[in-house]
Amino acid sequence: MKIKSLSLLPTLAIGRLGSAQEPLDNYEIVTDPEAPLDFRKVQRAETLLVDTESGAITGKLPPSEQPPEFKSGDKIRPVAPFIEAFVALKNDQDHKYLEPLTQDILEQFGLTPRWHIEAGNFKVFRRTNDPDDKVIAHLDGVTDHCTHLLQGRCAHFINDDHGQPKYIPFGHIQFLRPTCEFPEIRLRFTPGKGLVYGSTPLPDDPDIEIPQEMGGPAYSDIDIPPERTVYDSHRGNWNGKYRDDQATLNTLAQGLYAAYGKAPYFNYYENPQPARGYLDDACDGIVTLELVDDEGTVHFNAKARFCAAPPIFAPDSEFVRTIEDDLKQVLLGPKVEQPGDVALQEAKNIVRRAYETVRFMNLSVLNGDTQNGRPNRADTMSGNDSEDLNRPLDPIMTEHTIDTLSITALHQQLYTTLSGGVPPWFHDLLRMPDEVADLTTKGRRKMPAMMSGADARYLALTYRQLNTIKHAGRGYMFETPPTPEDTGLTPMNLTAQLHYRGTGNPANTHISSSVGNCCPGLELDFRSVWKRAFEGITLVEHDNYVLETSPEYEHLLGHRLLSIDIPNEDGEIETRAVVVQAIGPSPDGSTVGPLGTDDNPDGVVNLEWSNTLSAIWKHKGQYLTCRFTKEKMLENQVLADIPEDQTITAQLKVRDFFESDSTMISEALASPGELTQGLCSPWQNDFRECVCYYWASSRPDYVNVEPADNGGSRGDNWMQKKRTGNYVVDDYKDNRLINYQELFTEWESLLQFQLGGRDVPDKS
């Protein structure tokens, strides 16, 4: 028997922040087959018990039909995933299979495990573009079984009272001690506490202009203790000096940070506000395992990614489009290769997830309806259509005709209809990825409705999800579909590796629990994955602007990518534009045509990269013809069909999305720290800055919902301090809602988990 290769699984493990001492127990999400659209049951699963002093697993906590306790008192239990080592073994019959790497296998081959970990928080760097603002933690050559703190250090951090550089704790890792009962080689990542860190007071500098504070409880400074004051405001530009004032280069949305002056991000566009200098302890990183001999020679190595993210506050629900959906599209392609073999259950699962997302949304508010006779000032897609592209401001559906309960009832009817096969008309109701800028009445009403995608326009499913729905069940209209063969974990079965959650890992550690390609996202800003899809150039994660190049392609720096020529299955070239034109009604509603603003007269909308690039990955290692603007173009946007003499072309090589023989996102696409760099700083800011309608299944909006006397529904805004059954519309000045300071400092005690659509009461 020989070792052929080494793997770490899962290849992307999600840790979740919390300051309680004990990590969250393992749990499963169980669907009732008799009532698949009822709230699913969260049940504790078999949990590995770790003694952090010895580093050994000491036993197992048995399963229970009851859910685990998500809080310990007023503190949230962190989610601490395990990352397991596997080896591909080859026997005398030349069969290859994966099995857990154990101490016995190591001794048999005379090898020793050695771990390296790198994690980063690049949120400040993403704004300032100053490398000295990167916060990075390194651990090299870990071979013992102690807990090792991930110390995020930064060139712009100050020293402590002892003259030692300060750091942000990203949590800790521990190489678990193999035992006779638990001989497997595994690492555990325990994330940070979810704390907010600050900057030193601003220097007395007349060039630093701080806007007048709104004051009061709505928005002002928080008291950050001295031990969490880390950033040097004299040497760095984060506190009071940085402003989001360049739409192309800034994050999308702009202003995703705690700022002086005005509070909500939608006020930043015309009057950018300076950052308050806050940081957080979220991060993403890469763990590397090496197997070395007695002389230190490395024989095998493997890598996996991890991140630290906010908790999922509705753990019995899943989002309609997750990172798993996007990775499956890269791995398997946007098309369904054998349409007749698509199980109907796959389509029903997508509809169920849409249902689970919608039921936590106050659809009347998100539709743009007036509320209690007053204008609706909540952050909604209809409001964004008007703000961004000058579309007439009106509700998406006819005003006061929809309600959360009525729309969820329609989803239930649709789910029942799918039991007999996907009706031909259903696919036409779904938004195609190149229709996200169709702001006509019909276009805005397509599904998924009222949610934002990675391009800040209307959310679309992945092409693979759309094709799954289109073809699901067609081959089995009159017969029972075969049970899929379970090939298990093998070196070649990358799909199984993608689905692998890990022994003892709760459901919310897996990528199927994550918010997918959204703006900006929750666990990750997944848009950052795509910007280096072609060797030699780096694009802005939300824009077609060429931000960086290698020397060979320096002539493309500052230009804009317009389209890509991609060979199809028949060898014919299909040109895929990366931008489209927004269309919608004229101000008087009499005509439909292009929309635009003074800054964007052609109404150019950048399409999200995940779907736009979905067809290139099968051409990895090959060169594709890419078309760019002839002129450098930072401020302006143009459509893809400009005259040929205004364009230039370049042959660019498609990268491999995954590491070799793995489903780990290639390190060439994103280094540690880059997958979270576009998120809010601190992350709590985004929970308050907008309704977050694009991840209602993780950060709920509408809770404790029940039928109202008027035939609609009544319930609470999840951010309400007092539950009354009367929904308070999002308004940062309304003291009935959790304000910024409270969210930054008391988020664990104030934010409530939801099970069955109801608040889970805290236990003292």
C-alpha positions in Angstrom: 0.0 0.0 0.0 1.2 3.5 -0.9 0.2 7.0 -0.1 -0.6 8.8 -3.3 -1.8 12.1 -2.1 -2.9 14.1 1.0 -6.2 16.1 1.3 -7.7 18.4 3.9 -11.5 18.5 4.2 -13.7 20.4 4.2 -11.8 22.7 1.8 -13.7 25.7 3.2 -14.8 25.6 6.8 -16.8 28.5 8.3 -16.2 29.5 11.9 -18.7 31.8 13.5 -17.9 34.5 16.1 -19.0 34.4 19.7 -17.5 35.0 23.1 -18.9 32.1 25.1 -16.4 29.7 26.6 -17.8 26.5 25.0 -18.2 26.1 21.3 -21.6 25.3 19.8 -22.6 21.7 19.7 -22.9 19.8 16.4 -26.4 19.9 14.9 -28.5 18.7 12.0 -31.4 20.4 10.1 -34.1 17.8 9.7 -36.9 18.1 7.2 -40.3 16.5 7.8 -41.1 14.5 4.6 -44.8 14.8 5.3 -44.5 18.6 5.6 -41.4 19.7 3.8 -42.2 23.4 3.9 -42.8 23.5 7.7 -40.0 25.0 9.7 -37.4 22.4 9.9 -36.2 20.9 13.1 -32.8 21.7 14.5 -31.5 18.7 16.4 -28.3 18.2 18.3 -26.1 15.7 16.5 -23.2 13.7 17.9 -20.7 16.2 19.2 -16.9 15.7 19.8 -15.8 16.8 23.2 -12.4 18.4 23.3 -10.2 18.9 26.3 -8.3 22.0 25.3 -5.7 21.5 28.0 -4.5 18.1 26.7 -5.6 18.7 23.1 -7.4 15.3 23.0 -11.0 14.4 22.2 -12.3 12.9 25.4 -15.6 11.6 24.3 -18.9 12.3 22.5 -22.0 14.1 23.4 -24.9 11.9 22.1 -27.5 13.1 19.7 -30.8 14.7 20.9 -34.1 15.6 19.3 -33.7 19.0 21.0 -31.7 21.9 19.5 -28.4 22.9 21.0 -28.1 26.0 23.2 -26.9 28.7 20.8 -26.2 31.0 23.7 -24.5 30.6 27.1 -26.2 33.3 29.2 -25.9 36.5 27.2 -22.9 35.3 25.2 -23.1 33.5 21.9 -21.3 30.1 21.6 -18.7 30.3 18.8 -18.8 27.8 16.0 -15.4 26.0 15.9 -15.0 23.7 12.8 -12.7 20.8 12.5 -10.5 20.4 9.5 -9.6 16.7 8.9 -6.7 15.1 7.0 -7.3 12.3 4.5 -4.9 10.3 2.4 -5.4 8.7 -1.0 -4.1 5.1 -0.6 -3.3 2.8 -3.5 -3.4 -0.9 -2.8 -2.0 -3.9 -4.8 -5.1 -4.0 -7.0 -4.4 -0.4 -8.0 -7.6 0.9 -6.3 -7.4 4.4 -5.0 -9.6 5.5 -2.1 -9.6 8.2 0.6 -9.5 7.4 4.2 -8.8 9.4 7.3 -5.1 10.0 8.1 -4.4 8.4 11.4 -1.4 8.1 13.7 -1.0 4.4 12.6 -0.6 5.5 9.0 1.9 8.1 9.9 4.0 5.7 11.9 3.8 3.1 9.1 5.4 5.5 6.6 7.6 7.3 9.1 6.0 10.7 8.7 5.2 13.6 11.1 2.5 16.2 10.6 3.4 19.9 10.6 0.9 22.7 10.3 1.2 26.3 8.9 -1.6 28.8 9.2 -2.0 32.3 7.7 -5.1 34.5 8.3 -5.8 38.0 7.3 -8.3 40.9 7.7 -7.8 43.2 4.7 -10.9 45.3 5.2 -9.0 48.5 5.9 -6.4 47.8 3.2 -9.3 47.3 0.7 -10.3 50.9 1.3 -7.0 52.7 1.7 -4.9 50.5 -0.6 -2.0 50.9 1.9 -0.2 47.6 2.4 0.7 48.7 5.9 -3.1 48.4 6.7 -3.2 44.7 6.2 -3.8 42.7 9.4 -2.1 39.3 9.1 -1.6 36.4 11.5 1.1 33.7 10.9 1.7 30.4 12.7 4.5 28.3 11.3 5.6 24.7 12.1 2.9 23.8 14.6 3.5 20.2 15.8 2.3 20.3 19.4 -1.2 20.1 20.8 -1.5 23.4 22.6 -3.9 26.1 21.6 -2.1 28.7 19.5 -3.5 32.3 19.3 -3.9 33.8 15.8 -2.4 37.2 16.4 -3.4 39.6 13.7 -0.6 42.2 13.4 -0.4 45.3 11.3 2.3 47.9 10.6 0.0 50.7 11.7 -0.8 49.2 15.1 0.6 50.9 18.2 2.6 49.3 21.0 1.2 48.3 24.3 2.3 49.6 27.7 5.2 47.1 27.6 6.5 48.3 24.3 5.2 45.2 22.4 3.2 45.6 19.2 -0.6 45.2 19.7 -2.6 42.7 17.7 -6.2 41.7 17.0 -6.9 38.1 18.2 -8.5 36.2 15.3 -9.2 33.2 17.6 -7.0 30.2 18.0 -6.1 26.9 16.4 -5.3 23.5 17.9 -3.8 20.4 16.4 -5.8 17.7 18.3 -3.9 15.0 19.9 -4.6 11.6 18.3 -5.7 8.9 20.8 -6.6 5.2 20.5 -10.3 6.1 20.4 -9.8 9.1 18.1 -6.7 8.4 16.1 -7.5 10.8 13.2 -5.3 13.8 12.3 -7.4 17.0 12.6 -7.1 20.7 13.4 -9.7 22.9 15.1 -10.2 26.6 14.4 -12.0 28.6 17.1 -12.8 32.1 15.9 -12.6 35.4 17.7 -15.2 37.0 20.0 -16.8 39.4 17.6 -15.3 42.5 19.2 -14.9 46.0 17.8 -11.4 47.5 17.8 -10.6 51.2 17.5 -8.0 53.9 16.7 -6.1 56.4 18.7 -7.5 59.9 18.8 -7.1 62.0 15.7 -4.1 64.3 15.5 -4.7 68.0 15.6 -4.5 68.6 11.8 -6.4 71.4 10.0 -6.4 69.2 6.8 -8.6 66.6 8.6 -12.2 67.7 8.2 -14.7 65.8 10.4 -18.3 66.5 9.7 -20.7 67.6 12.4 -21.9 64.7 14.4 -25.6 63.9 14.5 -25.2 63.2 18.2 -27.6 61.4 20.4 -28.1 57.7 20.6 -28.6 57.3 16.9 -25.0 57.5 15.8 -21.9 58.6 17.7 -18.6 57.1 19.1 -18.5 54.1 21.3 -16.2 53.7 24.2 -13.5 51.3 23.1 -11.4 50.2 26.0 -7.6 51.0 25.8 -6.7 47.3 25.3 -8.8 47.3 22.1 -7.4 50.6 20.8 -4.9 49.4 18.3 -4.7 51.6 15.1 -2.3 54.6 15.0 -4.3 57.5 13.6 -1.1 59.6 13.2 0.6 57.1 10.9 -2.4 55.5 9.1 -5.2 57.1 7.2 -8.1 54.9 8.4 -9.5 57.1 11.1 -11.0 60.4 9.9 -8.9 60.7 6.8 -10.3 58.0 4.5 -13.6 58.5 2.5 -15.3 56.4 -0.1 -15.2 58.9 -2.9 -14.4 56.9 -6.1 -17.2 54.6 -7.2 -15.1 52.4 -9.4 -12.4 51.7 -6.9 -14.5 51.7 -3.7 -16.3 48.7 -2.4 -19.9 48.0 -3.7 -21.9 49.2 -1.9 -19.9 52.2 -0.9 -19.5 53.3 2.7 -19.4 49.8 4.2 -17.7 51.1 7.4 -18.6 53.0 10.5 -18.3 56.7 9.6 -18.4 60.1 11.2 -21.4 62.3 10.4 -24.3 60.7 8.5 -25.1 57.2 9.3 -26.7 55.1 6.5 -24.6 54.1 3.5 -27.0 55.6 1.0 -26.0 59.1 2.3 -22.4 58.6 1.3 -22.8 58.9 -2.5 -23.3 62.6 -2.7 -21.4 63.5 0.5 -18.8 60.8 1.4 -18.2 60.5 5.1 -14.8 59.7 6.7 -14.3 56.4 8.5 -14.3 56.3 12.3 -11.3 54.0 12.4 -13.1 50.8 13.6 -11.8 47.3 12.9 -13.1 43.8 13.8 -11.8 40.3 14.4 -13.3 38.6 11.3 -10.8 37.0 9.0 -10.2 34.4 6.4 -7.2 32.2 6.0 -5.5 29.1 4.7 -4.2 26.1 6.7 -1.4 24.0 5.3 -0.6 20.5 6.4 2.8 19.0 5.6 3.9 15.4 6.1 7.7 15.4 6.8 10.2 12.7 7.5 12.8 12.7 10.2 15.1 14.9 8.2 12.4 17.5 7.7 11.8 16.7 4.0 8.2 17.4 2.9 6.7 14.4 1.2 3.1 15.5 1.0 1.1 18.7 1.6 -2.4 19.8 1.4 -4.4 23.1 2.0 -7.8 24.2 3.1 -9.5 27.5 3.7 -11.3 28.8 6.7 -13.1 32.0 7.7 -14.6 33.7 10.8 -18.1 35.1 10.2 -21.1 36.3 12.1 -23.6 33.7 13.4 -26.5 32.4 11.5 -29.5 33.7 13.5 -32.1 31.5 11.7 -30.3 28.2 11.8 -33.3 26.2 10.6 -33.3 28.0 7.2 -31.1 28.1 4.1 -30.6 30.8 1.6 -31.8 30.4 -2.0 -28.3 30.8 -3.4 -25.3 29.7 -1.4 -21.6 29.6 -2.0 -22.0 25.8 -2.6 -24.3 26.6 -5.5 -21.6 28.8 -7.1 -18.8 26.3 -6.5 -20.9 23.5 -8.0 -21.3 25.6 -11.1 -17.6 26.0 -11.4 -16.9 22.4 -10.7 -19.7 20.8 -12.9 -20.4 23.6 -15.3 -23.4 25.9 -15.9 -25.3 23.3 -18.0 -26.8 20.0 -16.9 -24.9 17.4 -18.9 -27.6 14.7 -18.7 -30.9 16.6 -18.4 -33.0 13.4 -18.1 -31.1 12.4 -15.0 -31.9 15.6 -12.9 -33.9 14.5 -9.9 -37.0 16.5 -9.3 -36.0 16.8 -5.6 -33.1 19.1 -6.7 -35.5 21.7 -8.1 -37.8 21.4 -5.1 -34.9 22.0 -2.8 -34.2 25.3 -4.6 -37.8 26.3 -4.2 -37.8 25.3 -0.6 -34.8 27.5 0.1 -36.5 30.4 -1.7 -39.5 29.9 0.6 -37.3 29.8 3.7 -35.7 33.1 2.6 -38.9 34.9 1.8 -40.7 34.0 5.0 -38.3 36.1 7.0 -38.9 39.2 4.8 -41.5 41.9 5.3 -42.5 41.9 1.7 -44.9 44.8 2.0 -42.0 47.0 3.3 -39.5 45.7 0.7 -42.1 46.2 -2.0 -41.9 49.9 -1.3 -45.4 50.2 0.0 -46.3 53.2 2.2 -46.4 52.2 5.9 -49.1 53.5 8.2 -49.7 56.4 5.8 -46.1 57.5 5.8 -43.4 57.2 3.1 -41.3 54.1 3.2 -37.7 55.1 3.8 -36.3 51.6 4.3 -33.5 50.4 2.0 -35.3 48.5 -0.7 -34.6 47.4 -4.3 -37.3 49.8 -5.6 -35.5 52.7 -3.8 -32.1 51.6 -5.2 -33.6 51.5 -8.7 -34.5 55.1 -8.4 -31.3 56.2 -6.6 -28.8 54.3 -8.9 -30.4 54.5 -12.3 -33.1 57.2 -12.2 -36.0 54.9 -12.6 -39.3 56.3 -11.5 -39.9 55.4 -7.8 -42.8 53.0 -7.4 -43.4 49.7 -5.8 -42.3 46.5 -7.5 -45.8 44.9 -7.2 -49.0 46.9 -7.1 -49.0 48.7 -3.8 -50.6 46.9 -0.9 -51.4 43.8 -2.8 -48.7 41.5 -1.3 -47.9 40.3 2.1 -45.4 37.8 3.5 -48.0 35.2 4.4 -49.7 35.4 1.0 -46.4 35.1 -0.9 -45.3 32.2 1.2 -48.6 30.5 0.5 -47.9 30.9 -3.3 -44.5 29.2 -2.7 -46.3 26.4 -1.0 -48.6 26.0 -3.9 -45.7 26.0 -6.3 -43.8 23.4 -4.3 -46.9 21.2 -4.4 -47.2 21.7 -8.2 -43.6 20.6 -8.6 -44.4 17.2 -7.2 -45.9 16.4 -10.6 -43.0 17.8 -12.5 -41.8 21.3 -13.4 -44.5 23.1 -15.4 -43.2 24.6 -18.7 -44.2 28.1 -17.7 -42.3 28.1 -14.4 -38.9 28.6 -16.0 -40.1 31.8 -17.7 -40.8 33.3 -14.3 -37.2 33.1 -13.2 -34.7 35.9 -13.8 -31.9 35.1 -16.2 -28.5 36.4 -15.1 -28.3 38.8 -18.0 -31.7 40.2 -17.0 -30.7 41.7 -13.7 -30.9 45.3 -15.1 -34.3 44.8 -16.6 -36.2 47.3 -14.4 -39.5 47.1 -16.3 -42.5 46.1 -14.3 -42.3 42.5 -15.7 -38.5 42.3 -15.2 -38.6 43.4 -11.5 -41.3 40.9 -10.7 -39.3 37.9 -11.8 -38.0 35.4 -9.3 -36.1 35.7 -6.9 -37.9 39.0 -6.2 -36.9 42.0 -4.1 -33.4 40.7 -3.3 -30.0 42.0 -4.3 -27.3 40.1 -6.1 -23.5 40.6 -6.3 -24.0 43.4 -8.8 -26.3 45.3 -6.5 -29.2 44.7 -9.0 -31.8 42.0 -8.8 -30.7 38.6 -7.6 -30.5 35.7 -10.1 -29.9 32.1 -9.5 -26.8 30.4 -11.0 -27.1 29.1 -14.5 -26.8 25.6 -13.1 -29.6 26.2 -10.7 -31.8 27.5 -13.5 -30.9 24.5 -15.8 -31.6 22.2 -12.9 -35.1 23.6 -12.5 -35.7 23.6 -16.3 -34.8 19.9 -16.7 -35.7 18.5 -13.3 -37.9 15.3 -13.4 -38.4 15.3 -17.2 -36.9 11.9 -17.6 -39.1 10.4 -14.8 -42.6 11.6 -15.5 -44.0 8.1 -15.4 -41.4 6.1 -13.6 -39.4 6.3 -10.3 -36.0 7.8 -10.8 -33.0 5.6 -9.8 -31.3 6.2 -6.5 -28.0 8.0 -7.2 -25.0 5.9 -6.6 -23.0 6.9 -3.5 -19.4 6.7 -4.6 -18.2 8.2 -1.3 -15.0 10.1 -0.8 -12.5 9.2 -3.5 -9.6 11.2 -5.0 -11.6 11.7 -8.2 -15.0 12.4 -6.6 -14.6 16.1 -6.2 -18.4 16.6 -5.8 -18.4 14.5 -2.7 -15.4 16.4 -1.4 -17.3 19.7 -2.0 -20.3 18.3 0.0 -18.2 17.0 2.8 -19.0 18.7 6.1 -16.6 17.1 8.5 -17.1 14.8 11.5 -18.5 16.8 14.4 -19.0 20.0 12.4 -22.4 21.8 12.8 -24.5 22.5 9.8 -23.5 26.2 9.8 -19.9 25.4 9.2 -20.6 24.2 5.7 -20.7 26.3 2.5 -24.4 25.2 2.1 -25.2 27.4 5.0 -23.6 30.5 3.6 -25.0 33.5 1.7 -23.8 33.2 -1.8 -23.0 35.8 -4.5 -24.5 38.8 -2.9 -23.6 42.4 -2.3 -21.3 42.2 -0.4 -22.1 38.9 1.4 -22.0 37.7 4.9 -19.4 35.0 5.5 -17.3 36.1 2.6 -17.3 38.8 -0.1 -17.3 36.0 -2.7 -17.0 38.5 -5.5 -13.2 38.7 -4.7 -12.8 35.1 -6.0 -13.3 36.0 -9.6 -11.1 39.1 -10.1 -8.0 37.1 -11.1 -9.9 34.6 -13.4 -7.4 35.4 -16.1 -3.6 35.3 -15.6 -1.9 38.6 -15.9 -4.8 40.9 -14.9 -6.7 41.8 -11.7 -10.2 43.3 -12.0 -12.1 45.2 -9.4 -14.3 42.5 -7.7 -17.6 44.3 -8.7 -16.4 46.2 -11.8 -14.9 45.6 -15.3 -12.0 48.0 -14.6 -8.5 46.5 -14.8 -6.9 47.4 -11.5 -3.5 45.6 -11.8 -1.5 43.7 -14.4 1.7 41.8 -14.9 4.3 43.5 -17.0 3.2 41.6 -20.1 -0.3 43.1 -19.9 0.6 46.5 -18.7 -1.0 48.1 -21.7 -4.4 46.9 -20.3 -4.0 48.8 -17.0 -6.9 51.2 -16.4 -8.9 49.9 -19.3 -12.3 48.1 -19.1 -13.1 44.5 -20.0 -16.1 44.5 -22.3 -16.6 40.9 -23.5 -15.1 37.4 -23.8 -15.1 35.1 -26.7 -15.9 31.6 -25.4 -16.0 28.4 -27.6 -19.2 26.4 -27.1 -19.7 22.6 -27.4 -19.9 22.8 -31.2 -16.7 24.8 -31.4 -18.5 28.0 -32.3 -17.5 31.2 -30.7 -20.0 32.9 -28.4 -19.3 36.4 -27.3 -20.3 37.1 -23.7 -20.7 40.7 -22.6 -19.7 41.5 -19.1 -21.9 44.6 -18.9 -25.6 45.3 -19.9 -27.8 48.4 -20.2 -30.5 49.1 -17.7 -33.9 49.5 -19.1 -37.1 50.7 -17.5 -40.1 53.1 -17.8 -39.7 56.7 -18.6 -40.6 59.3 -15.9 -44.2 59.6 -17.1 -44.5 55.8 -17.6 -45.4 56.2 -21.3 -42.5 54.4 -22.8 -39.8 51.8 -21.9 -36.2 52.4 -22.8 -32.6 52.8 -21.5 -32.2 54.3 -18.1 -29.3 56.5 -17.0 -27.9 59.2 -14.8 -25.6 62.2 -15.3 -22.7 60.0 -14.1 -23.8 56.9 -16.1 -25.8 58.2 -19.1 -25.9 54.8 -20.8 -27.2 53.0 -17.7 -24.3 50.6 -17.8 -24.6 47.8 -15.2 -21.7 45.4 -14.5 -22.9 41.8 -14.4 -21.8 39.6 -11.5 -18.7 37.6 -12.2 -19.8 34.2 -11.0 -22.5 33.7 -13.7 -20.7 35.8 -16.4 -17.5 33.7 -16.1 -19.3 30.4 -15.6 -18.5 29.1 -19.1 -14.8 29.8 -19.0 -13.7 27.3 -16.4 -13.8 24.3 -18.7 -11.2 26.1 -20.8 -8.7 26.4 -17.9 -5.2 26.6 -19.1 -6.4 27.9 -22.5 -6.3 31.4 -24.0 -9.5 33.2 -24.7 -10.0 36.4 -26.7 -10.9 39.3 -24.4 -12.1 42.7 -25.6 -11.3 45.9 -23.8 -11.8 49.6 -24.2 -9.1 51.2 -26.3 -8.9 54.1 -23.9 -8.2 54.1 -20.2 -11.5 54.7 -18.4 -11.7 55.1 -14.7 -14.7 57.4 -14.4 -16.8 56.4 -17.4 -18.6 53.3 -18.3 -19.5 52.1 -21.9 -21.5 49.3 -23.3 -20.0 46.3 -24.8 -21.2 47.0 -28.4 -19.1 50.1 -28.9 -17.5 50.4 -32.4 -14.6 48.0 -33.0 -12.1 50.9 -33.6 -12.7 51.9 -30.0 -11.6 48.6 -28.6 -8.5 46.4 -28.3 -8.2 42.7 -27.8 -5.9 40.5 -25.8 -5.4 36.7 -25.5 -5.7 35.8 -21.8 -5.1 32.5 -20.1 -7.8 31.1 -17.9 -6.7 30.1 -14.5 -7.6 26.8 -12.7 -10.2 27.8 -10.2 -9.3 25.0 -7.8 -6.1 23.7 -6.4 -4.9 20.5 -8.1 -7.2 17.5 -7.3 -9.1 19.5 -4.8 -12.1 21.7 -4.3 -10.1 24.4 -2.5 -10.3 27.7 -4.2 -6.9 28.4 -5.7 -4.5 30.5 -3.7 -3.7 32.3 -7.0 -7.3 33.6 -7.0 -7.3 35.0 -3.4 -4.7 35.1 -0.7 -5.6 35.0 3.0 -7.6 38.1 3.9 -8.9 38.8 0.4 -12.1 36.8 0.7 -13.4 39.0 3.5 -11.9 42.3 2.5 -15.0 43.8 0.9 -17.2 43.3 3.9 -18.3 45.9 6.5 -15.7 47.2 9.0 -16.9 46.3 11.6 -19.2 43.6 10.4 -21.9 44.7 12.8 -22.3 47.8 10.7 -24.0 45.9 7.9 -26.6 44.5 10.2 -27.8 48.0 10.9 -27.0 49.8 7.6 -29.6 48.2 5.5 -32.5 45.7 5.7 -30.1 43.0 4.4 -33.0 41.7 2.3 -30.5 39.4 0.5 -29.7 37.2 3.5 -33.0 37.2 5.4 -32.5 33.4 6.1 -29.3 34.3 8.1 -30.0 37.8 9.4 -33.8 37.8 9.7 -36.0 40.8 9.0 -39.5 39.8 9.9 -40.0 37.6 12.9 -42.8 36.3 15.2 -45.1 36.5 12.2 -48.8 35.6 12.5 -52.0 36.4 10.7 -53.5 39.9 11.3 -57.1 40.9 11.5 -56.9 42.7 8.1 -56.1 39.4 6.3 -52.4 40.2 6.1 -49.7 39.5 8.7 -48.2 41.1 11.7 -44.9 40.6 13.5 -41.7 42.3 14.7 -38.7 43.8 13.1 -35.9 41.5 14.2 -34.0 44.7 15.3 -36.8 45.9 17.6 -35.8 46.1 21.2 -39.3 45.4 22.4 -41.5 42.8 20.7 -45.0 44.3 20.2 -46.2 42.5 17.0 -46.1 45.9 15.2 -43.3 46.0 12.7 -41.1 49.1 13.0 -39.8 50.2 9.6 -36.0 50.5 9.4 -34.9 54.0 10.4 -31.5 54.6 12.0 -33.0 57.5 14.1 -35.8 55.4 15.6 -34.8 54.5 19.2 -37.2 51.5 19.2 -34.6 49.8 17.1 -31.1 48.6 18.1 -28.8 51.5 17.4 -25.2 51.4 16.2 -23.5 51.7 19.6 -25.7 49.0 21.0 -25.0 46.7 18.1 -21.2 47.3 18.3 -21.0 46.7 22.0 -24.0 44.5 23.0 -24.8 42.5 19.8 -24.6 39.1 21.6 -27.1 39.9 24.2 -29.5 41.9 21.9 -29.7 39.8 18.8 -32.0 36.8 19.2 -31.8 33.5 17.5 -34.9 32.2 15.6 -36.3 28.7 15.6 -39.6 28.0 14.0 -39.9 31.7 13.1 -40.0 32.7 16.8 -37.5 34.2 19.2 -35.5 31.7 21.1 -35.7 33.0 24.7 -32.3 33.6 26.4 -31.5 31.4 29.4 -29.9 33.1 32.3 
